[in-house]
Amino acid sequence: MFDKDFLQTQKEKLKQQKEEIQSQLENIAQKDDEIEGNYKTKFPDYGEKMEDNAEEYETYESNVAIEQNLEIELQKINEALEKIENKPEEYGICSNCNKQIKKERLEIRPQAKKCMSCKT
């Protein structure tokens, strides 16, 4: 188990990452009122010309993929924050082998769910 100072540092990192991801999501999507944690990608409007329509669709497709990846990352961050706040003894435990994830890995990626051995 990690000490309180380390957990507090991790919590701050996760909160900062959460804000950044939410900001990125707000640029390309809007919150889904029906499903918690879900976003709906906005369809861009560049104009009425044929080229504009093609660009709109291309941008939309790209943004859907980005939005899905950001949602997944946000979910991992929220899960890590939940553990730190409610079950600190479980934070940093590999979801695969149940061993402690190295501190160095968590310092780089505080939302990590797996140790490097299981990740690779």
Secondary structure, 3 states (H helix, E strand, C coil): CCCHHHHHHHHHHHHHHHHHHHHHHHHHEEECCCCCCCEEECCCCCCCCHHHHHHHHHHHHHHHHHHHHHHHHHHHHHHHHHHHHHCHHHCCECCCCCCECCHHHHHHCCCCCCCHHHHC
